[in-house]
Amino acid sequence: MKKVYKLIVLFSVFIGVTSCQVDEEEKDTLEPIKQVIENSTNGLKPSEGGEPIHYKDLEKFLPKSIEGYEKEDPEGTTLNMAGFSVSSAMAEYTSLNKDYVRVSILDYNAAPSLYKSSTAMWGKGITIDSEDEYSKSFSLNGLNGWESFEKINKKANVVVGIGNRLLITIEANNQLDAEKSKDILAFMNLKSMLMALDRK
């Protein structure tokens, strides 16, 4: 399952790259759209387009433990393509009854346009609600993010972005809402994470 999840993450990155390349080709014929992302850098050093953090270093920032779950060995990947590079690290945590939490960190330092396209709508207060699921933007300790919850499948997905660079995703099954995923994010102390990375 971890392999499949990692492939989905990398495929999403690839789709984002393809979309950005098409946008670049069409931008001469379209009116420029000014993206306003509230608190987009979250008070931290923004990306400078340099090399992303090696996935082995990203793995160090995954939670060492989550109460009620056992951590499996983390997996990391670096994707190089068309002059840009994205690195990722992911770990799965499973409970005795086979419930899971997946935590992933993607570093877009060498692909800032992909980060911006992924987070462009987060500061706009959007909320979507239906019988099947809800999705909405949220703020956690001054950091902007996006949460979604599949009501039928009871699966929560929470993403937060920091410093115009990192996307941290928490996915969990058998949940009542997305609150546990946000609690895990808060436990990771994201501001300290990016500050430590900037010092390297």
LUMNUDO-830410 format. One record per residue (C-alpha): residue in three letters; x, y, z. Coordinates in steps of 0.25 Angstrom, whole numbers, plus 5000, padded with zeros to 4 digits. Layout:
BEGIN
ALAXYZ...
END
This chain:
BEGIN
MET500050005000LYS501150105003LYS501750074989VAL500450114983TYR500250234992LYS501650284988LEU501350264973ILE500050344975VAL500850464981LEU501950464970PHE500850454959SER500150574965VAL501450644965PHE501650604950ILE500250654947GLY500550784953VAL501850804945THR501050774932SER499950874936CYS501050984939GLN501750964926VAL500450974918ASP500051104927GLU501451164923GLU501151134908GLU499851204909LYS500151324918ASP500451414906THR498951404902LEU498351414915GLU498151524925PRO499151514937ILE498451464949LYS499051524962GLN499051404972VAL498751454987ILE499151354997GLU498951415011ASN500151395020SER500751305009THR502151305015ASN501651295029GLY502751385034LEU503851285030LYS504951295019PRO504251265005SER504851164995GLU505951214986GLY505851114975GLY507051034981GLU507250884982PRO506150824991ILE506550755004HIS507050615002TYR505950515005LYS506750445016ASP506850585023LEU505350595021GLU505050465027LYS505650515040PHE504550615042LEU503450505041PRO502750485054LYS503550375062SER502250325068ILE500750345068GLU499950295080GLY499250165077TYR500050145064GLU501350075061LYS502250135051GLU502750065039ASP504050085032PRO503950225025GLU504150235010GLY504750355002THR504850394987THR505550504979LEU504850534965ASN505750604955MET505050654942ALA505150764932GLY506150854940PHE505450844954SER505450744966VAL504450704977SER504850614989SER503850544998ALA503850465010MET502650375015ALA502350285027GLU501150195030TYR500750175044THR499750055047SER498950015059LEU498549885064ASN497249875057LYS498049915044ASP497550065043TYR498650155038VAL499150295038ARG500150335026VAL501050455028SER501750515016ILE502650635014LEU502950695000ASP504050794998TYR503750884986ASN504950974988ALA505450954973ALA503950964968PRO503351084974SER502251104963LEU501750964967TYR501651004981LYS500851124978SER499951054969SER499650954980THR499351054990ALA498751174982MET497351154988TRP497651135003GLY497551275008LYS496151305001GLY495251235012ILE494651135003THR493751025008ILE493050915001ASP492050825007SER491250705002GLU490650575007ASP491950505003GLU493050595008TYR493450735012SER494650815009LYS495150955014SER496351035016PHE496851055031SER497951125039LEU498751045049ASN499751125058GLY499751235047LEU500051135036ASN499051125024GLY498550985020TRP497450905014GLU496550795020SER495650695014PHE494750585020GLU494150465013LYS492850445021ILE492550305016ASN493950255016LYS494250325029LYS495650375023ALA496250505026ASN497350575018VAL498050705023VAL499050785016VAL499850905021GLY500950985014ILE502051055020GLY503051155015ASN502651145000ARG503351015000LEU502850895008LEU501550825007ILE501250735019THR500050635017ILE499350555028GLU498450445023ALA497650355033ASN496550255032ASN495350225041GLN495250365046LEU494050445051ASP494650575045ALA496050635041GLU496350685056LYS497250565059SER498050595046LYS498250745050ASP498650695064ILE499750615058LEU500150735049ALA500250825062PHE501050725069MET502150725057ASN502450875061LEU502550915046LYS503151055049SER504350995056MET504450895045LEU504650995034MET505551085043ALA506450965045LEU506550925030ASP506851075027ARG508051065036LYS508650945029
END
